[in-house]
Structure formats: C-alpha cells, structure tokens
Amino acid sequence: MARQDIEAIAELLVSHPKTFLRIGIGMTRHSRGGMAIRAVTALAASCGLFAGGKGRGVLLTAGAFKGEKAKLTYPALASRKTRIINMIQLGHALTALDPPVKALLVYNTNPLSVNPDGAMVRKGLARDDLFTVVHEQVMTPTAMYADLLLPATTFLENHDLYTAYGHFFLRVAKPAIEPVAEAWSNFDLFQKLAQKMGFTEPPFQQTCEQRIADYLDGVQGLPDLCTVEELLSGKLVCSTNSRSDGRVLDGQKAKFQFVSSGLSAEPVIPCLTEPGEFGDKDLMSRFPLRLITPPHPDLLNSTFGERFPGWIGELLVHPEDAKAYEIVDGEKVLLQNHPGRTVRIAKISNDTQKGLVVAEGIFWQTEEEQNGINDLTSQKLTDMGGGATFHESRVSICSFG
C-alpha cells in the first residue's frame, strides 16, 4: 500500500469517530497474520473503539460464550501425553515423522483438498503402511484413499450445540430427521469405538445431550436465570458479553496492551515485519505472480464440491498479465511453483490487480487433473498462532494444452 493511501485511511479514522471495525479471517492467512491482527486491534484501541458508542466498535465474537473445554474433551482420562501434530503440516507428518504415523482417522474435513502442500498429503495418503479411516457424507477426494469408509450424518440428523461465530447467539439443535441408513454422528462413532476398546469411564457412557448439558452448566455469557433445561429445549439466547446499546465495556475501564512480551522472535510492538513468500527475492525471480485463494460463493472451503464434478475452477488474471503471458480468456492455464502444480480456466478480469492471480474456491481434484489449488500452498506457519499461509504463494503461469 502506498504511503498516501495509509495517510488517507488515518485521516478518515480521525475525521469519522463513528467507525466500526469487523475483523475477518482471511487477513490472518499469511506469514504476518498475527501481526496484522495486533496492528488492527491496536489501531482500534488508539481510536477508542473498544469503549463502544453509537456507530463505534470492534466486532470480536470469540469470547461471546466461554465454557470449560475439558468438559467436552476430558484430557484427564489420557494416561500419557501423545504427539500433537498441527493439521496444517499433515503432509510432513504423513511422510517424514519418526516414528511414522501408521493410522489416520479423518472426520469433518477433506485434507487432500483443503490442506497446504496437497502433493505431499497425497503422497502420505498413498502409503501402503498407512491405515486410513474416513468418516464422511460424500465421496470426497480424501475418501478415495480410505481403507475403511464410514457413513456420517449431516447436521439435519445431529444433536448439536451451536455457539457464536460471527454473531452473539447460542442454541442447542435437535435432529430434524433420524439418521439415514447406517450413518452415525461423530459423537456416536467415538463413543461406540471407545466402548468397543474397553473404556468404561462415565464420559464414555454419556449421551450427546448429557455431554452438552455438562458443558452448558457453567458457561459464561449466558443470560441470568437461563437454565440448562431451557437451553436443551432449544431456547435461543444472546450473549451477555454483547450490549444492545453498543456499550461493550458497560462503563468499565479496560486496558489494552500495546507492548507484548513472550512472543518468540516477534517485535514487542505492532509494526511492519518482513514478508514471507511475497517478499522472497529468489521465489520472485522464478515465480513472478502472487496467488491468493479466497472463497467461492458456491463453496464452503471444499464442502459442496460434489456439486461440480469435473470442474477445476477459474483463475482471475489481470488483462496486462494475460497479454504478457499470452493467456486467452477461457483457456486452460498451468500454475506452477516449488511445492507443486495445478490447472485452472483463465478468466481475464479487472477484478484483480496486475501481478496478482486469484483462484476462488477449493474445487475438488478431478480424474483428469488430480492436483488441486492447495498443491501450490506451503506448510509454512503464520508468525503467531500456528495458522496457515494460504494467501501467500508465488506462481508462474502459462497456457496449458
């Protein structure tokens, strides 16, 4: 961003005290993602937005309801600590860990499509000595690698608890229909598996409703006098951590920490740090274009990919880049970089910038093209929080065919 643009934003904030900031997710998916959040929240604090007021504020819903996670996971039952593997680095885990991973149970995800460094994930899933169980609703690309494929229920068949995500509401949902055929929920699968393995502790005997009730008992953010029984009956409640009149702090003083300690290798104050792949001179010389992979309106990550069989997705290319690389609208283009390659359909558009190609949506790999868009993303983690750097890949493009 140019200096004059930064100054213009600063002037807008100063001259418009009624400013509301909503922090999204995509802005964190690069090597400086943690610092980006620190900078935005520090700016909001400097402008006094955390104090609220009409037309002023910051949307942060992560703390809308705070419960004791141990009531769901029961870590005390574990007899010993086991390895913890960041899912973002699943490709490395399946191909290089020592001792090796010998069993993989996949549920609620489609790692062959959504994980970074898809080529390495594919190599790991193809191992003869890896036993893979996939609990799924549809035949995803990952499910094709399953040694054992188990049918899973949809949200319409599940008893579940929905807490705030982008809003301030909570509700217990009851199944709309009975599970179809032999489909089981995640909860029932793990309960039955634990019982078959001889675990007899009380948590393994609970029903899903009992587990939800245990968790709700003591959740912070629930309205006063609201009972667990009311919640289990399906009552919709709004968090007391939100304020209908905009006074988030409700008259209380708050402290914002601009200077942070204990952040390994990170500056103590929010500031501009060195970029990752986008600023790597070696990669820039070999892969001149930047690539980001934002959502597609018809997909939810890779969910609903079955609705587009055989479709590899489009790539937005700026007209000047299309001319420079002799790309024609509607033709197949090959994208390549150091982790892998994939093919998309070129869409010449001014909706992107020169030097930036945009691949909307995680479309499934096809029989003809088994390399997905995440074959181009690395397993590198963000500066804080161990997140993925999906929006920071460098690529080259050329006509394919």
N, C-alpha and C positions, 0 to 999 in steps of 0.2 A: 504494500500500500504506500502511495506517495505521501510525503510529509504534509502537503497541503490538504490531503484528504483526512489525515489524522487530526490536523488543526481544525478542520471544518466540523468534524464529529465533536471535538471538545467544545467548540463554540455553541453547537446545538444543545449539548447537555447543560451548559451553563445558562443558556438563554431559555431553556424549557425545563423548569423544575418538575413539571408533571411528566416524568419519564418512568416507563415500566420496562424492566429487562426480563426476558424469558430465556433461560439457559437451556439450550438443546443438547443433543447427544453427539451429533456429527462433528462438532467443533473439537472434540477431545480425541478424535481418531487419527492422530498424527504424533510425531515424536515430541512435540511441545504441547500436548493436550492438557497435561496437568497445569502447566504454566499459564495456558490460555484461561483456564477456569480461575486461577489465582488472580490474574490480571482483571478479568471482568468483575469478579466479586469485590476486588479492592477498589475498582472504579466506582462500583455501586455504593460502597461504603463511604467513599470520599464525597459522593453526591448526596449522602444522607438517605438513600433509597430504602435501607433496611428499617428505617423508622416509619415507613409507610405513609399513609395520607391519600387523599383522593387523587387518582391518576398516577400514583407513585408506588414503586415497589420492585421486588425481585421475586420471580416465581421459582421457589425451591420446594419440591413436594416430597423429597426423600425422607424427611422426618415427619411426615403427616401423622403416621402411626408408628409407634416404637414398641416392639414386642421382644420377648426373650427367645432368641433363635434356638437356644438349647432345648426348649420345649417341643421343637419340631425335629431336631436332629439327634438329640441325646448323645453328645460326644462322650459323656462319662461312661457309656457302655463299651467303648473301644478299649480293648485290653492293652493295646500299644499303638503308638503313632505310626502311620504309614506315609509313604511318599505322597506329596501333593504336587500335581502337575498342572501348570497353567494351560487351560484348554487351547489358548492361542498358539502354544508351541506343541500341539499334538503331533504334528509331522515329525519333529525331532524326537518326541517321546516314543513314537512307534518304530523309529528306525535307528536310533543311536543310544538309547538309555542302557545302562549296565547296572544291575541285571535288567534284561529286557522285559517289556510289558508282554504278558502272554495271553491276557484275556481283556476284552473290551466290551462294555455294556453301554449301548448308545440309546438314549431316550431324550425326547424334547429337542432334538437337534438333528441336523443333516451336515455333519462336519466335512464331507467330501466337497460340498458346495460352499459352505459358509466359512470354513477355516482358512486362515492365511496359508500360503505355500501349498496349494492344493496338490501339486505334483508329488510332494513329499508325503502328504497324507495318503494319497493313492498308493504310493509305494509301500507304506506301512500296512494299509488295509489288505494288500495283496500277499502279505507274508503267509507262508504255509503253516508256520508255527504259532500264528495268532488266532485265537478263537473269538469270534465276534458275534455278539447277540445284539440285534436291533429291535427295539420296541417302537412300532410305527403304525401310522394310519394309512399311508400310501407307499407305493414302491419308489422311494427316493433313490438318487444315485448311491448314497451310502448303503441303503438296504440291499442293493445289488451285490454287496460284498459280505452280506451276513452269512454266517454258518448256521445260525438259528434266527428266524424271523418271527416275531410275536406280534399279534394284532393289538393295537392300542385304541382306547376310547377317544372320542372327541370331547370338547368342552360341553357339548349338549348332554353327554352321558355321565359327567363327573360331578361329584360333590366337591366343592372347592371354596376357597376364600380369596376374594379379590380386594387387595389393598390399593392405596393411592399410587398412580403412575401418571403424572401429568395433570393430576387433579387432587382433591382432598376428600374423596369418598371411600367408604369401605362397605362391603356386603358379602354375606355368605350365600353362595349359589347352590341350589339343589338341582339334581339332574332333571332335564326336561323329558328325557326318554330313558328307558332301560338300556344297558349296554347291548350293542348289536352282536349277535352270534357269539364268538368266543373272545371278544375284545375285553381287555382288562385295563383299569386305570393304572397310572404309575404307582399310586399308593397300594392298591391291591396286589400288584405284581411283587413289590418289595416285601410286603407283609407275608405273602404266601411263600416267597423264596426264603425268607428268614425262618419261618416255621419249619419248612422242609429241611433246613440246615440245622435244626435243633435248638434254635434260640427261643427261650421260653419267658424272658423278662416281660413285665407288664406292657411296655410300649409296643411290643410285637403282637399283643393281643387286642390292641385298640382298634376301633373302627375309625374311619376317616372323620366322622362327625365328632367323636371323642377327642381326637387329636386337635381338631380345630377349636373345640371348646377349651381344652387345656391352654392353648396358645392365647386365645382371646381373654382369658382370665388374667388380668394384669397389664393388658396392652395400654400404653399411654397415648392419649389423643382421643379416646372415646368420650362421648358426651356424659355428663354427670347423670346418674340414676339409670343409665342404659345397662341392661342386664345381658348376660351371655345368652340366656334363653330367648330374649328378643332378637338378638343377632342371629342365632341359629334358625329362627323362624323366617329370616330373610329381610329384616329391617335394614334400610339404607341409612347410613349415618355419615355426617360430615365431621371432619377432624376439628377438635378444639384448638389445634395449632394453626388454624386459619381464622381470619377475622372478617366477618361480613362487611365491616365498615372500613376495612383497609388497614387497621391498626395492628399490624403483625406483632409488634412488641408489646401491645396493650399497655402503653405508658411506662414500661420498664426500660431501664438503661441497658444498653448492650455494648459489648466490647468486641471490636474486630481486630484480629491480629495481622498486621501488615508484615511484620518481620517474623519469619518462621525459622525455627531451629529443628534439627533432627531430620531434615530432608537430605538424604545422602546425595552428595555431588550436585545439589541444586542451589542456586543463589538464595540468600535469605530473604530477599525482597522480590516482588513480582517485576520481571523485566524481560527484555527480548533476549532469548538464548539462541544458540546456533541451531540451524535446521538440520534435519536428517537427510533422507534421500533427495529431497528437493534442492538441497544445497551442496550435495556431494559432487565435486568437480569431475571426478572420474566417471561417475554414472551419467552426469550431464553430457559428457563428451560422447558417450556411447548410446545413451537413450535420451534424446533431446526433449521429449514431451512429458509433461506431468499428467498423471492419471488419477482421477477420483471416481469413487463408485457409490454415488448416492442412491436412495431408494427409488423404486419404480412404483407408480401409483397402483398397479395391479398385483403387486407382490408385497409380502411382509417378510423381509430378508429372503429366504428361499421358499417360504411357505406359499402354497398355491402354484408352485412351479409345474405341477402336473397338468395345469390348465393350458400350458403352452408347449405341447410335445413337439420336439424337433426344432424349436425356435431358439436361436443362440443370442438374441438380443441385439440392440443397436449401440453404436458408438457415435456420440456427438463430436464432430470435427469442425473447427472454425474454417471458414472459406479460404483464408490465407494459407492455413496449414494444408488444406486439401489441394490447393494449387501447387504448393511447394513439393508435396509428396505424390502428386499426380493421382489423387484419390477422387473417385467419381461417386456421386450420391447413389446409394442403393447397392453398391458392390460390396463384396466381402473384403475385409481388411485383416491382416495379420498383425497382432500386437505381440511384441517380444520384449523380454528383459532378462536379468540374471537368474531369477527363480524359474521362469517358465514362459509359456506362450499360450495364446488363445485366438479365436477368430470371432469377429462381430460384423454386423452390417453397418456400413458407413451412413451417417445422416449428416449432411453438410448443414451447419446451423450457426446463426449468430447468437444462439442461446449460451454458447460457451466463449471463452477467451482464446486469443491466439496463444499457442503453446500449451493449452490445456485440453485434453480429451476427456470426455465424460461417458462412463458406462453405467447407465441407470439399471439397477436391479440385478439380483443374483439368479439368472436363469439357469436351469439345470443343464448339466452336460448332456449331450445327445450321443446317439450311436455313432454318428459321423464325426462329431467333434467332442472328444472326451476331456478336453481341457476347459475348465471354467474360468471366470474372470478372476477368481482368487488364486489362480496359479501365478498371478503377477504380483501378489502382495507378499511381503516378507513376514517372518515370525518375530521381527523386532518389536519390543515393547515400548509403550509410551514412557515419558520421563517420570511419571508418578502413577501409582495405582495398578500397574501391570496390565494396561489396556492394549488394544490392537491398533496398528497404524495403517488402517485400511485406506485412508485418504492421503497417502504419501508414497506413491510408486512412480518410478520413471520408466518410460517405454519408448520403443521405436515402432513406427507403423509403415506398412506398405501394402500394395494391392495383393490379394490372395486369389489364386485361381489359375 
